[in-house]
Amino acid sequence: MIRVALVDDHPLVRAGLVALLRELDDVAVVGEASDGAFALALVEDARPDLLLMDLSMPGTDGVTATTMVHAAHPHLPVLILTSSRDSRQLRDALAAGAAGYLLKDAEPAEIAAGIRAAARGEAPIDPRVARMLFPTSGRAAAPLEAQSDPESHPEPLVRGREAEVLRLVARGLANKQIARELGIAERTVKVHLGSVFRRLGVNDRTSAALWARENGY
């Protein structure tokens, strides 16, 4: 059971989320707060497995609240759920330690999938904002063989299946989506990602995706 706490200043939004999450047999809502200032106290009182955080709140905003929670509880996933598609807010939230970034107008199933992914240690990012974080260049993508050319990329090189996984991570796909896209098992995706992280010297998929975009994958 995933224990979820909510931070959102809109009572109707909170009520809608609670109703949505209560329909899921693997999620339990264990607490709510209407201001980011109460986020840390909420975490310490409710002991959730995941904190669902709004960004734009009249008191303490979601980025500040995420920073406080992440500093005190670095292993607790803070999943942003917001209406904002502003790229600066997205980057600020991820820099503050957010585990992922979802939009409030997403389908209920997508929000549920994002919560489950974040609880597993993944970094779900709505593809609509992932495109802002990792904008496509005007060039057509080079074939994989060309991308693996030492003349084209600085070390460390990422080749073969690892490169395919990395490119899909850069598009904002979750592990399950990558597995379906490549026709491999989800656990195989995790193995490839672990290898990619070690090769690149990064600790999370957001950093790997940024590296991929900067290096033409």
VOZA-73049 format. One line per 4 residues: for each residue x, y, z of N, C-alpha, C. Coordinates in Angstrom, 1 decimal, padded with zeros to 4 digits. Layout:
N
X:Y:Z:X:Y:Z:X:Y:Z ~ ...
END
This chain:
217
000.8:-001.2:000.0:000.0:000.0:000.0:000.9:001.3:000.0 ~ 000.6:002.2:-000.9:001.4:003.4:-001.0:000.6:004.5:-000.2 ~ 001.3:005.0:000.9:000.7:006.0:001.7:001.0:007.4:001.1 ~ 000.0:008.1:000.8:000.2:009.4:000.1:-000.4:010.5:000.9
000.3:011.6:001.0:-000.1:012.9:001.6:-000.2:013.9:000.5 ~ -001.1:014.9:000.7:-001.4:015.9:-000.4:-001.1:017.3:000.2 ~ -000.5:018.1:-000.6:-000.4:019.6:-000.3:-000.9:020.4:-001.5 ~ -002.0:021.0:-001.3:-002.7:021.8:-002.3:-003.6:022.9:-001.6
-003.6:024.1:-002.1:-004.3:025.1:-001.4:-005.8:025.2:-001.9 ~ -006.2:024.4:-002.9:-007.6:024.4:-003.4:-008.4:023.2:-002.7 ~ -009.3:023.5:-001.9:-010.1:022.4:-001.3:-010.8:021.5:-002.3 ~ -011.3:022.1:-003.4:-012.0:021.2:-004.3:-011.0:020.3:-005.0
-009.8:020.8:-005.3:-008.7:020.0:-005.9:-008.4:018.8:-005.0 ~ -008.1:019.2:-003.7:-007.8:018.1:-002.7:-008.9:017.1:-002.6 ~ -010.1:017.5:-002.6:-011.3:016.6:-002.5:-011.3:015.7:-003.7 ~ -011.1:016.3:-004.9:-011.1:015.4:-006.1:-009.9:014.4:-006.1
-008.8:014.8:-005.6:-007.6:013.9:-005.6:-007.9:012.8:-004.6 ~ -008.4:013.2:-003.4:-008.8:012.1:-002.4:-009.8:011.1:-003.0 ~ -010.8:011.6:-003.7:-011.8:010.7:-004.3:-011.1:009.8:-005.3 ~ -010.2:010.4:-006.1:-009.5:009.6:-007.2:-008.7:008.5:-006.5
-007.9:008.9:-005.5:-006.9:008.0:-004.9:-007.6:006.9:-004.1 ~ -008.8:007.2:-003.6:-009.5:006.2:-002.8:-010.1:005.1:-003.7 ~ -010.1:005.3:-005.0:-010.6:004.3:-005.9:-009.5:003.3:-006.2 ~ -008.3:003.6:-005.8:-007.1:002.7:-006.1:-006.9:001.8:-004.9
-006.8:000.5:-005.2:-006.6:-000.5:-004.1:-005.3:-000.6:-003.6 ~ -004.3:000.2:-004.2:-002.9:000.1:-003.7:-002.4:001.5:-003.1 ~ -003.4:002.4:-002.9:-003.0:003.7:-002.4:-003.9:004.1:-001.3 ~ -003.3:004.7:-000.2:-004.1:005.2:000.9:-003.7:006.7:001.1
-004.7:007.6:001.3:-004.4:009.0:001.6:-004.3:009.1:003.1 ~ -003.2:009.6:003.6:-002.9:009.6:005.0:-002.9:011.0:005.6 ~ -003.0:012.1:004.7:-003.0:013.4:005.3:-003.1:014.4:004.2 ~ -003.5:015.7:004.6:-003.6:016.8:003.7:-003.1:018.1:004.3
-002.7:019.0:003.5:-002.3:020.3:003.9:-002.7:021.3:002.9 ~ -003.0:022.6:003.3:-003.4:023.6:002.3:-002.3:024.6:002.0 ~ -001.1:024.4:002.6:-000.1:025.4:002.4:001.3:024.7:002.5 ~ 002.2:025.1:001.7:003.5:024.4:001.7:004.2:024.6:003.0
003.8:025.6:003.8:004.5:025.8:005.1:004.2:024.7:006.1 ~ 003.1:023.9:005.8:002.7:022.8:006.7:003.2:021.5:006.1 ~ 004.0:021.5:005.0:004.3:020.2:004.4:005.2:019.4:005.3 ~ 006.2:020.0:005.9:007.2:019.2:006.7:006.5:018.6:007.9
005.6:019.4:008.6:004.8:018.9:009.7:003.9:017.7:009.3 ~ 003.3:017.9:008.1:002.5:016.8:007.6:003.2:015.5:007.4 ~ 004.4:015.6:006.8:005.3:014.5:006.6:005.6:013.8:007.9 ~ 006.0:014.6:008.9:006.4:014.0:010.1:005.3:013.4:010.9
004.1:014.0:010.7:002.9:013.4:011.4:002.3:012.2:010.7 ~ 002.2:012.3:009.4:001.5:011.2:008.7:002.4:010.1:008.2 ~ 003.7:010.4:008.1:004.7:009.4:007.6:004.3:008.8:006.3 ~ 004.1:009.6:005.3:003.7:009.0:004.0:004.8:008.3:003.3
004.5:007.5:002.3:005.5:007.0:001.4:005.8:007.9:000.2 ~ 004.9:008.9:000.0:005.0:009.8:-001.1:004.2:011.1:-000.8 ~ 004.8:012.2:-001.2:004.1:013.5:-001.0:003.7:014.1:-002.3 ~ 002.4:014.4:-002.5:001.9:015.0:-003.7:001.8:016.5:-003.5
002.6:017.3:-004.3:002.8:018.7:-004.0:002.3:019.6:-005.1 ~ 001.5:020.6:-004.8:001.1:021.6:-005.8:002.3:022.6:-005.8 ~ 002.4:023.4:-006.9:003.5:024.4:-007.0:003.0:025.8:-006.6 ~ 001.9:026.3:-007.1:001.5:027.7:-006.9:000.5:027.7:-005.8
001.0:028.2:-004.6:000.2:028.4:-003.4:000.5:029.7:-002.8 ~ -000.5:030.4:-002.3:-000.4:031.8:-001.8:000.6:031.9:-000.6 ~ 000.8:030.9:000.2:001.7:031.0:001.3:003.1:030.5:000.8 ~ 003.6:029.4:001.4:004.8:028.9:001.0:004.6:028.0:-000.3
005.3:028.4:-001.4:005.1:027.7:-002.7:005.7:026.3:-002.6 ~ 005.3:025.6:-003.7:005.7:024.2:-003.7:007.2:023.9:-003.9 ~ 007.9:024.8:-004.6:009.4:024.6:-004.7:010.0:024.8:-003.4 ~ 009.7:025.8:-002.6:010.2:026.0:-001.3:009.9:024.9:-000.4
008.6:024.4:-000.4:008.2:023.3:000.5:009.0:022.0:000.1 ~ 009.2:021.8:-001.2:009.9:020.6:-001.7:011.3:020.7:-001.2 ~ 011.9:021.8:-001.2:013.3:022.0:-000.7:013.4:021.6:000.8 ~ 012.4:022.1:001.6:012.4:021.8:003.0:012.2:020.3:003.3
011.3:019.7:002.6:011.0:018.3:002.8:012.2:017.5:002.4 ~ 012.7:017.8:001.2:013.8:017.0:000.7:015.0:017.1:001.6 ~ 015.3:018.2:002.2:016.4:018.4:003.1:016.2:017.5:004.3 ~ 015.0:017.5:004.9:014.7:016.7:006.1:014.5:015.2:005.8
014.0:014.9:004.7:013.6:013.5:004.3:014.0:013.2:002.9 ~ 015.4:013.1:002.7:015.8:013.0:001.3:015.4:011.8:000.5 ~ 014.9:010.7:001.2:014.5:009.5:000.5:013.0:009.5:000.3 ~ 012.3:010.5:000.7:010.8:010.6:000.5:010.5:011.2:-000.9
009.9:010.5:-001.8:009.5:011.1:-003.1:008.5:012.2:-003.0 ~ 008.9:013.4:-003.5:007.9:014.5:-003.6:007.5:014.6:-005.1 ~ 006.3:014.3:-005.4:005.8:014.3:-006.7:005.0:015.6:-007.0 ~ 005.4:016.4:-007.9:004.7:017.7:-008.2:003.5:017.4:-009.0
002.3:017.9:-008.6:001.1:017.9:-009.4:000.6:019.3:-009.5 ~ 000.6:019.9:-010.7:000.4:021.3:-010.9:-000.3:021.6:-012.2 ~ -000.7:022.8:-012.4:-001.3:023.3:-013.7:-000.2:024.0:-014.5 ~ 001.0:024.3:-013.9:002.0:025.1:-014.5:002.8:024.3:-015.5
003.0:024.8:-016.7:003.8:024.2:-017.7:005.0:025.1:-017.9 ~ 005.3:026.0:-017.0:006.5:026.9:-017.1:007.8:026.1:-016.9 ~ 008.7:026.2:-017.9:009.9:025.5:-017.8:010.8:025.8:-016.7 ~ 010.8:027.1:-016.3:011.6:027.5:-015.1:011.1:026.9:-013.8
009.8:026.8:-013.6:009.2:026.2:-012.5:009.5:024.7:-012.5 ~ 009.5:024.1:-013.6:009.8:022.7:-013.8:011.2:022.4:-013.3 ~ 012.2:023.2:-013.9:013.6:023.0:-013.5:013.8:023.3:-012.0 ~ 013.2:024.4:-011.5:013.3:024.7:-010.1:012.8:023.6:-009.2
011.7:023.0:-009.6:011.1:021.9:-008.8:012.0:020.7:-008.8 ~ 012.6:020.3:-009.9:013.5:019.2:-010.0:014.8:019.5:-009.3 ~ 015.3:020.7:-009.4:016.5:021.1:-008.6:016.3:021.0:-007.1 ~ 015.0:021.3:-006.7:014.7:021.3:-005.3:014.6:019.9:-004.7
014.6:018.9:-005.6:014.5:017.5:-005.2:013.3:016.8:-005.5 ~ 012.4:017.4:-006.3:011.1:016.7:-006.7:011.5:015.4:-007.5 ~ 010.7:014.4:-007.2:010.9:013.1:-007.9:010.3:013.0:-009.3 ~ 009.3:013.9:-009.5:008.6:013.9:-010.8:007.7:015.1:-010.9
007.1:015.2:-012.1:006.3:016.4:-012.4:005.1:016.0:-013.3 ~ 003.9:016.1:-012.7:002.7:015.8:-013.5:001.8:017.0:-013.6 ~ 000.9:017.0:-014.6:000.0:018.1:-014.8:-001.4:017.7:-014.3 ~ -002.1:018.6:-013.7:-003.4:018.3:-013.2:-004.5:018.0:-014.2
-004.3:018.3:-015.5:-005.3:017.9:-016.5:-004.9:016.6:-017.1 ~ -004.0:015.9:-016.5:-003.7:014.5:-017.0:-004.9:013.6:-016.7 ~ -004.9:012.5:-017.4:-006.0:011.5:-017.2:-005.8:010.9:-015.8 ~ -006.8:010.5:-015.1:-006.7:009.9:-013.8:-005.7:008.7:-013.8
-005.8:007.9:-014.9:-004.9:006.8:-014.9:-003.5:007.2:-015.0 ~ -003.2:008.3:-015.7:-001.8:008.8:-015.8:-001.3:009.3:-014.4 ~ -002.2:009.9:-013.7:-001.8:010.4:-012.3:-001.5:009.2:-011.4 ~ -002.4:008.2:-011.5:-002.2:007.0:-010.7:-000.9:006.3:-011.1
-000.6:006.2:-012.4:000.6:005.6:-012.9:001.9:006.4:-012.4 ~ 001.7:007.7:-012.4:002.8:008.5:-011.9:003.1:008.4:-010.5 ~ 002.1:008.2:-009.7:002.3:008.0:-008.2:003.0:006.7:-008.0 ~ 002.5:005.6:-008.7:003.1:004.3:-008.5:004.6:004.3:-009.0
004.9:005.0:-010.1:006.2:005.1:-010.6:007.2:005.8:-009.6 ~ 006.7:007.0:-009.1:007.5:007.7:-008.1:007.7:006.9:-006.9 ~ 006.7:006.2:-006.4:006.9:005.3:-005.2:007.9:004.2:-005.5 ~ 008.1:003.8:-006.7:009.1:002.8:-007.1:010.5:003.3:-007.2
010.6:004.6:-007.1:011.9:005.3:-007.3:012.2:005.8:-008.7 ~ 011.2:005.8:-009.5:011.3:006.3:-010.9:011.0:007.8:-010.8 ~ 011.2:008.5:-012.0:011.0:009.9:-012.1:010.0:010.3:-013.2 ~ 008.7:010.1:-012.9:007.7:010.4:-013.9:007.6:011.9:-014.2
007.7:012.2:-015.5:007.5:013.6:-016.0:006.5:013.6:-017.1 ~ 005.5:014.4:-017.0:004.5:014.4:-018.1:005.2:014.7:-019.4 ~ 004.9:014.0:-020.4:005.6:014.2:-021.7:005.4:015.6:-022.3 ~ 004.3:016.3:-021.9:004.1:017.6:-022.4:005.0:018.6:-021.8
005.5:018.4:-020.6:006.5:019.3:-020.0:007.9:018.7:-020.3 ~ 008.0:017.4:-020.4:009.4:016.8:-020.8:009.9:017.4:-022.1 ~ 009.0:017.7:-023.0:009.4:018.3:-024.3:010.0:019.7:-024.1 ~ 009.5:020.4:-023.0:010.1:021.7:-022.7:011.5:021.6:-022.0
011.6:020.5:-021.2:012.8:020.3:-020.5:013.9:019.8:-021.5 ~ 013.5:019.0:-022.4:014.4:018.4:-023.4:014.0:018.8:-024.8 ~ 014.1:020.1:-025.2:013.5:020.5:-026.5:014.3:019.8:-027.7 ~ 013.5:019.5:-028.7:014.1:018.8:-029.8:014.9:019.9:-030.7
015.9:019.5:-031.3:016.6:020.4:-032.2:016.0:020.3:-033.5 ~ 016.3:021.2:-034.4:015.7:021.2:-035.8:016.3:020.1:-036.7 ~ 017.3:019.4:-036.2:018.0:018.4:-037.0:017.3:017.1:-036.9 ~ 017.3:016.3:-038.0:016.8:015.0:-037.9:017.8:014.2:-037.0
017.3:013.2:-036.3:018.1:012.4:-035.5:019.1:011.5:-036.3 ~ 020.3:011.5:-035.9:021.3:010.7:-036.6:021.1:009.2:-036.3 ~ 021.4:008.3:-037.2:021.3:006.9:-036.9:022.1:006.5:-035.7 ~ 021.8:005.5:-035.0:022.5:005.1:-033.8:024.0:004.8:-034.1
024.3:004.2:-035.2:025.7:004.0:-035.5:026.5:005.2:-035.6 ~ 025.9:006.3:-036.2:026.6:007.5:-036.3:026.7:008.2:-034.9 ~ 025.7:008.0:-034.1:025.8:008.6:-032.8:026.8:007.9:-031.9 ~ 027.2:006.7:-032.2:028.2:006.0:-031.4:029.6:006.3:-031.9
029.8:007.1:-033.0:031.1:007.4:-033.5:031.9:008.2:-032.5 ~ 033.1:007.9:-032.1:033.9:008.6:-031.2:034.1:010.1:-031.6 ~ 034.0:010.3:-033.0:034.2:011.7:-033.4:033.0:012.5:-033.1 ~ 031.8:011.9:-032.8:030.5:012.6:-032.6:030.3:012.9:-031.2
030.8:012.1:-030.2:030.4:012.3:-028.8:031.6:012.3:-028.0 ~ 031.6:013.0:-026.9:032.7:012.9:-025.9:032.4:011.6:-025.1 ~ 033.5:011.1:-024.5:033.4:010.0:-023.6:032.5:010.5:-022.4 ~ 031.8:009.6:-021.7:031.6:008.2:-022.0:030.6:007.9:-023.1
030.9:007.0:-023.9:030.0:006.6:-025.0:028.9:005.7:-024.5 ~ 027.7:005.8:-025.0:026.6:004.9:-024.7:026.2:004.3:-026.0 ~ 026.2:003.0:-026.1:025.9:002.4:-027.4:024.8:001.3:-027.3 ~ 024.4:000.9:-028.5:023.5:-000.2:-028.5:022.2:000.0:-027.8
021.7:-001.1:-027.1:020.5:-001.0:-026.4:020.5:000.1:-025.3 ~ 021.6:000.3:-024.6:021.7:001.3:-023.6:021.4:002.7:-024.2 ~ 021.9:002.9:-025.4:021.6:004.2:-026.1:020.1:004.3:-026.4 ~ 019.5:003.2:-026.9:018.1:003.3:-027.2:017.3:003.6:-025.9
017.6:003.0:-024.8:016.9:003.3:-023.5:017.2:004.8:-023.1 ~ 018.4:005.2:-023.3:018.7:006.6:-022.9:017.9:007.6:-023.7 ~ 017.8:007.3:-025.0:017.0:008.2:-025.9:015.5:008.3:-025.5 ~ 015.0:007.2:-025.1:013.6:007.2:-024.6:013.4:007.8:-023.3
014.4:007.7:-022.4:014.4:008.4:-021.1:014.4:009.9:-021.4 ~ 015.2:010.4:-022.4:015.2:011.8:-022.7:013.9:012.3:-023.3 ~ 013.1:011.4:-023.8:011.7:011.8:-024.3:010.7:011.8:-023.1 ~ 011.1:011.4:-021.9:010.2:011.5:-020.8:009.4:010.2:-020.5
009.8:009.1:-021.2:009.1:007.8:-021.0:009.4:007.2:-019.7 ~ 008.5:006.5:-019.1:008.7:005.8:-017.8:009.2:004.4:-018.2 ~ 009.7:003.6:-017.3:010.3:002.3:-017.6:009.4:001.4:-018.3 ~ 008.1:001.4:-017.8:007.1:000.5:-018.4:006.9:000.8:-019.9
006.9:002.1:-020.2:006.7:002.6:-021.6:007.9:002.2:-022.4 ~ 009.1:002.4:-021.8:010.3:002.0:-022.6:010.3:000.5:-022.9 ~ 009.9:-000.3:-021.9:009.9:-001.7:-022.1:009.0:-002.1:-023.3 ~ 007.8:-001.4:-023.3:006.8:-001.7:-024.3:007.4:-001.2:-025.7
008.0:-000.1:-025.7:008.5:000.5:-027.0:009.6:-000.4:-027.5 ~ 010.5:-001.0:-026.7:011.6:-001.8:-027.2:011.3:-003.3:-027.2 ~ 010.2:-003.7:-026.6:009.9:-005.1:-026.6:010.7:-005.9:-025.7 ~ 011.1:-005.3:-024.5:011.9:-006.0:-023.5:011.2:-005.9:-022.2
011.7:-006.7:-021.2:011.1:-006.7:-019.9:011.4:-005.4:-019.2 ~ 010.5:-005.0:-018.3:010.8:-003.8:-017.5:012.0:-003.9:-016.6 ~ 012.3:-005.1:-016.1:013.5:-005.3:-015.3:014.8:-005.2:-016.1 ~ 014.7:-005.5:-017.4:015.8:-005.3:-018.3:016.1:-003.8:-018.5
015.0:-003.0:-018.6:015.2:-001.6:-018.7:015.9:-001.1:-017.5 ~ 015.5:-001.5:-016.3:016.2:-001.1:-015.1:017.7:-001.4:-015.1 ~ 018.0:-002.6:-015.6:019.4:-003.0:-015.7:020.2:-002.1:-016.6 ~ 019.6:-001.8:-017.8:020.3:-000.9:-018.7:020.4:000.5:-018.1
019.4:001.0:-017.4:019.4:002.3:-016.8:020.5:002.4:-015.7 ~ 020.6:001.3:-014.9:021.7:001.3:-013.9:023.1:001.4:-014.6 ~ 023.2:000.7:-015.7:024.5:000.7:-016.4:024.8:002.1:-017.0 ~ 023.7:002.7:-017.5:023.8:004.1:-018.1:024.2:005.1:-017.0
023.5:005.0:-015.8:023.8:005.9:-014.7:025.3:005.8:-014.3 ~ 025.8:004.6:-014.2:027.2:004.4:-013.8:028.1:004.9:-014.9 ~ 027.8:004.7:-016.1:028.7:005.1:-017.2:028.8:006.7:-017.3 ~ 027.6:007.3:-017.0:027.6:008.8:-017.1:028.0:009.5:-015.8
028.0:008.7:-014.7:028.3:009.3:-013.4:027.2:010.1:-012.9 ~ 025.9:009.7:-013.1:024.7:010.4:-012.6:023.9:009.5:-011.7 ~ 023.0:010.1:-010.9:022.2:009.3:-009.9:020.8:009.1:-010.3 ~ 020.3:009.8:-011.3:018.9:009.8:-011.6:018.6:010.0:-013.1
017.4:009.7:-013.5:017.0:009.7:-014.9:016.9:011.1:-015.5 ~ 016.6:012.1:-014.6:016.6:013.5:-015.1:017.9:013.9:-015.5 ~ 019.0:013.7:-014.7:020.3:014.0:-015.1:020.8:013.3:-016.3 ~ 020.4:012.0:-016.4:020.8:011.2:-017.6:020.1:011.8:-018.8
018.8:012.2:-018.7:018.1:012.8:-019.8:018.7:014.1:-020.3 ~ 019.1:014.9:-019.3:019.8:016.2:-019.7:021.1:015.9:-020.4 ~ 021.9:014.9:-019.9:023.1:014.6:-020.6:022.8:014.1:-022.0 ~ 021.8:013.3:-022.2:021.4:012.8:-023.5:021.1:013.9:-024.5
020.3:014.9:-024.0:019.9:016.0:-024.9:021.1:016.8:-025.3 ~ 022.0:017.1:-024.3:023.2:017.9:-024.5:024.2:017.2:-025.5 ~ 024.1:015.9:-025.5:025.1:015.1:-026.3:024.5:014.5:-027.6 ~ 023.3:014.9:-027.9:022.7:014.6:-029.2:022.1:013.2:-029.3
021.7:012.6:-028.2:021.1:011.3:-028.3:019.6:011.5:-028.5
END
